[in-house]
Amino acid sequence: MEKQESTASACALRIRFDRGTLLVDGCPLKADGSFSDRCHALEDDTAQAALAMLGEGFSFDRRVNAHRSLALEYRPLLMRLHRASHPYLDQARAYQTLSLQHRARLEPFEHQREALDAWNATGGQGVVVLPTGSGKTFLAELAIAKIARSTLVLTPTIDLMSQWYDTLCAAFDQPIGLLGGGSHDPQALTISTYDSAYIHIENLGNRFGLLIFDEVHHLPSSSYALAAECAIAPYRLGLTATPERSDDAHQRYPKLVGPIVYQKAIKALAGTHLSDYDVLHVEVELSPEERRLYDEERALYLDFLRKNGIRMSSGGGWQDFVRSSSRSTQGRRALRAYQQQRRIALGCVNKLDYLAMLLRRHRQDRVIVFTNDNATAYAISRRFLIPTITHQTPVRERKTLLERFNDGSYPCLVTSKVLNEGVNVPAANVGIVLSGSGSVREHVQRLGRILRRVENKHALLYEIVARATHEEFVSERRREHEAYRP
């Protein structure tokens, strides 16, 4: 027994990074306490103490004669080894300690300081929930400066990646790398899209000590989650204004990033760090002809649901409807009826007339018009001669349109969904939602576009809904957020 304990205590662990995973095997210690070059698989009785350090995330891989886990087990493993004072050889870590100083030397606002303190208190892991325009990017810069390790910032879009690039170039005297949008230049401080990160993380996952997930609600999807799972980064910060997901995948935050450590509501910051705002709910009538067509198409659609026992309120209702509609002529007609009644409600003529009145009323303001689809956005653009931005707009053109909107050259923009998230338009003070989904996140993001603090600014968000249509239900769903409550 004494011999086994002595041998086990002389068995260190060697930790390596291998294509997004950790490999762990045993390294006997020499008499002088240094590591032996000869390693083994931790299978014999002398390695039980070392095996106990690995935890449930590891399993034995006979192909390489070592234990393997996802790379995110790196920090928990090292913490267990430190607590047990167990010797180890870390060959996984390839990230650097940096010498960073923020150029601006700005004092953080109280909510930013509180958020940073809360994140530090959990050991530099967790999600911070702050409204759009409240300074989440500056909070991230403070975290980068404090941790002072190689950092990878992940963003959902190329537009956001470009904004982060400009921000970090101004904040730190360091080369800033880019992954995505045609660039592949990893540096100690690097910005990537989620798409590029999960593709390249198996090769780069040991090169960063801090991961920052902007709009972290994108992360828990099955593919994007690889960017967290295949990286060893011991420090992780998630940023979002809307953490919840309809598929409940936000429950993966604690494993991928850390728990929600700080949260501040829009109303708590309105009037101080965000602009004061009002939300105006407007209902318009369908024209007589639109009402006739809407009622006919909706009745046909609902009749098909009843006859086939489909409940749209159930979790798989939509999938059941699509499957059933593909099996018969009546089903395909019902699907067209669903699409037609929806188009009538979302783009009725009185909405456009009301929009015309609002554009006249707010001709001295900076207005963003939000629609649910590109076709409506382009139709509004043609009718009112308003520049439009959709996912089809080239990057350079989009950048030019946003610059001219912010400097006042263009007082109005119309968009479908691409301006919902992350785009910096501080001049915007009026938002007009002509149509949208039932997503609470989308509606909060649209409100956030007009809340960035500017002196003497009071923001207005109009929501225009067709009366006595399914859109009333959609509107009720998307307003289930404290930001819309009196």
Buried (B, 14 or more C-beta within 10 A) or exposed (E): EEEEEEBBBBBBBBBBBBEBBBBBBBBBBEEEEEBBEEBBBBEEEBBEBBBEBBEEBBEBBEEEBBBBBBBBBBBBBBEBBEEEEBBBBBBBBBBBEBEBEBEEEEEBBEBBEBBBEBBBEEEBBBBBBBBBBBBBBBBBBBBBBBBBBBBBBBBBBBBBBBBBBEBBBEBBEBEBBBBBBEBEEBBBBBBBBBBBBBBBBBEBBBBBBBBBBBBBBBBBBEEBBBBBBBBBBBBBBBBBBBBBBEEEBBEBBEBBBBEBBBEBEBBBBBEEBBBEBEBEEBBBEBBEEBBEBBBEBBEBBBEBBEEBEBEBEEEEEEEBBEEBBEEEEBBEBBBBBBEBBBBBBBBBEBBBEBBEEBBEEBEEBBBBBBBBBBEBBBBBBEEBEBBBBBEEBEEEEBEBBBEBBBEEEBBBBBBBBBBBBBBBBBBBBBBBBBBBBBBBBBBBBBBBBBBBBBEEBEBBBBBBBBBEBBBBEBBEEBBEBEBBEE
